[in-house]
Amino acid sequence: MQFVNMLQAKSNLSRLVEAIEQGEEREIIIARNGKPAARLVPISTLPSGSRIGIAKGAFTVPDDIDANNAEVARLFLGEQDH
């Protein structure tokens, strides 16, 4: 793990990103005024976060949710009323 200050990061961003891309560094910590402020890591190692159940309890599903499935399918397929 490499530490760089903000000025170094701004001056050497291309080199730092290349080091991450090539696997030479797993992460680079960017510091502002000597304190860690950001972390440069490969995209593949970014946490994906939990998405399952994110809207749980935010709305209610009506009992007749599937009542118009045929009509919706017809509209998507561009079929005309007869």
Phi and psi restraints in degrees (value plus and minus 20) as a CYANA .aco file:
   2 GLN   PHI    -129.4   -89.4
   2 GLN   PSI     120.4   160.4
   3 PHE   PHI    -128.8   -88.8
   3 PHE   PSI     113.5   153.5
   4 VAL   PHI    -155.1  -115.1
   4 VAL   PSI     130.6   170.6
   5 ASN   PHI    -106.2   -66.2
   5 ASN   PSI     149.2   189.2
   6 MET   PHI     -77.0   -37.0
   6 MET   PSI     -64.4   -24.4
   7 LEU   PHI     -82.5   -42.5
   7 LEU   PSI     -63.8   -23.8
   8 GLN   PHI     -80.8   -40.8
   8 GLN   PSI     -62.3   -22.3
   9 ALA   PHI     -83.6   -43.6
   9 ALA   PSI     -63.5   -23.5
  10 LYS   PHI     -85.1   -45.1
  10 LYS   PSI     -59.2   -19.2
  11 SER   PHI     -95.4   -55.4
  11 SER   PSI     -46.2    -6.2
  12 ASN   PHI    -144.0  -104.0
  12 ASN   PSI       6.1    46.1
  13 LEU   PHI     -76.1   -36.1
  13 LEU   PSI     -65.8   -25.8
  14 SER   PHI     -79.1   -39.1
  14 SER   PSI     -63.2   -23.2
  15 ARG   PHI     -85.9   -45.9
  15 ARG   PSI     -60.2   -20.2
  16 LEU   PHI     -85.6   -45.6
  16 LEU   PSI     -63.9   -23.9
  17 VAL   PHI     -84.5   -44.5
  17 VAL   PSI     -60.3   -20.3
  18 GLU   PHI     -82.0   -42.0
  18 GLU   PSI     -60.0   -20.0
  19 ALA   PHI     -81.5   -41.5
  19 ALA   PSI     -59.0   -19.0
  20 ILE   PHI     -87.4   -47.4
  20 ILE   PSI     -68.0   -28.0
  21 GLU   PHI     -80.6   -40.6
  21 GLU   PSI     -58.5   -18.5
  22 GLN   PHI    -101.4   -61.4
  22 GLN   PSI     -25.1    14.9
  23 GLY   PHI      60.4   100.4
  23 GLY   PSI     -10.0    30.0
  24 GLU   PHI     -89.7   -49.7
  24 GLU   PSI     -49.9    -9.9
  25 GLU   PHI    -150.2  -110.2
  25 GLU   PSI     119.3   159.3
  26 ARG   PHI    -105.7   -65.7
  26 ARG   PSI     -51.7   -11.7
  27 GLU   PHI    -178.3  -138.3
  27 GLU   PSI     130.9   170.9
  28 ILE   PHI    -147.0  -107.0
  28 ILE   PSI     105.9   145.9
  29 ILE   PHI    -114.0   -74.0
  29 ILE   PSI     108.2   148.2
  30 ILE   PHI    -123.8   -83.8
  30 ILE   PSI     105.5   145.5
  31 ALA   PHI    -129.6   -89.6
  31 ALA   PSI     126.3   166.3
  32 ARG   PHI    -139.6   -99.6
  32 ARG   PSI     104.7   144.7
  33 ASN   PHI      33.8    73.8
  33 ASN   PSI      17.9    57.9
  34 GLY   PHI      60.9   100.9
  34 GLY   PSI     -20.9    19.1
  35 LYS   PHI    -131.8   -91.8
  35 LYS   PSI     113.5   153.5
  36 PRO   PHI     -75.1   -35.1
  36 PRO   PSI     110.3   150.3
  37 ALA   PHI    -142.3  -102.3
  37 ALA   PSI     -49.2    -9.2
  38 ALA   PHI    -172.5  -132.5
  38 ALA   PSI     142.2   182.2
  39 ARG   PHI    -149.2  -109.2
  39 ARG   PSI     108.1   148.1
  40 LEU   PHI    -120.8   -80.8
  40 LEU   PSI      96.9   136.9
  41 VAL   PHI    -156.6  -116.6
  41 VAL   PSI     138.7   178.7
  42 PRO   PHI     -83.2   -43.2
  42 PRO   PSI     128.1   168.1
  43 ILE   PHI     -78.2   -38.2
  43 ILE   PSI     -57.4   -17.4
  44 SER   PHI     -83.5   -43.5
  44 SER   PSI     -37.7     2.3
  45 THR   PHI    -121.5   -81.5
  45 THR   PSI     -17.7    22.3
  46 LEU   PHI     -89.7   -49.7
  46 LEU   PSI     118.2   158.2
  47 PRO   PHI     -84.7   -44.7
  47 PRO   PSI     116.3   156.3
  48 SER   PHI     -99.4   -59.4
  48 SER   PSI     -43.3    -3.3
  49 GLY   PHI      58.0    98.0
  49 GLY   PSI     138.1   178.1
  50 SER   PHI    -109.8   -69.8
  50 SER   PSI     103.4   143.4
  51 ARG   PHI    -132.0   -92.0
  51 ARG   PSI     -42.6    -2.6
  52 ILE   PHI     -88.5   -48.5
  52 ILE   PSI     106.1   146.1
  53 GLY   PHI      60.5   100.5
  53 GLY   PSI      -6.3    33.7
  54 ILE   PHI     -82.3   -42.3
  54 ILE   PSI     -50.6   -10.6
  55 ALA   PHI    -123.5   -83.5
  55 ALA   PSI      -9.1    30.9
  56 LYS   PHI     -76.6   -36.6
  56 LYS   PSI     106.7   146.7
  57 GLY   PHI      64.1   104.1
  57 GLY   PSI     -23.9    16.1
  58 ALA   PHI     -99.9   -59.9
  58 ALA   PSI     -42.1    -2.1
  59 PHE   PHI    -174.7  -134.7
  59 PHE   PSI     144.8   184.8
  60 THR   PHI    -132.8   -92.8
  60 THR   PSI     123.1   163.1
  61 VAL   PHI    -116.2   -76.2
  61 VAL   PSI     103.4   143.4
  62 PRO   PHI     -86.5   -46.5
  62 PRO   PSI     132.7   172.7
  63 ASP   PHI     -82.9   -42.9
  63 ASP   PSI     -48.5    -8.5
  64 ASP   PHI    -118.3   -78.3
  64 ASP   PSI      11.3    51.3
  65 ILE   PHI     -75.5   -35.5
  65 ILE   PSI     -53.4   -13.4
  66 ASP   PHI    -114.2   -74.2
  66 ASP   PSI     -14.0    26.0
  67 ALA   PHI     -82.6   -42.6
  67 ALA   PSI     -49.1    -9.1
  68 ASN   PHI    -131.3   -91.3
  68 ASN   PSI       1.9    41.9
  69 ASN   PHI     -77.3   -37.3
  69 ASN   PSI     -62.1   -22.1
  70 ALA   PHI     -83.6   -43.6
  70 ALA   PSI     -61.7   -21.7
  71 GLU   PHI     -84.8   -44.8
  71 GLU   PSI     -62.7   -22.7
  72 VAL   PHI     -84.0   -44.0
  72 VAL   PSI     -63.8   -23.8
  73 ALA   PHI     -81.0   -41.0
  73 ALA   PSI     -61.9   -21.9
  74 ARG   PHI     -81.1   -41.1
  74 ARG   PSI     -63.7   -23.7
  75 LEU   PHI     -85.3   -45.3
  75 LEU   PSI     -60.5   -20.5
  76 PHE   PHI     -85.3   -45.3
  76 PHE   PSI     -55.8   -15.8
  77 LEU   PHI    -102.6   -62.6
  77 LEU   PSI     -25.6    14.4
  78 GLY   PHI      56.0    96.0
  78 GLY   PSI      -1.4    38.6
  79 GLU   PHI     -93.8   -53.8
  79 GLU   PSI     124.2   164.2
  80 GLN   PHI    -112.2   -72.2
  80 GLN   PSI     134.8   174.8
  81 ASP   PHI     -87.0   -47.0
  81 ASP   PSI     126.5   166.5
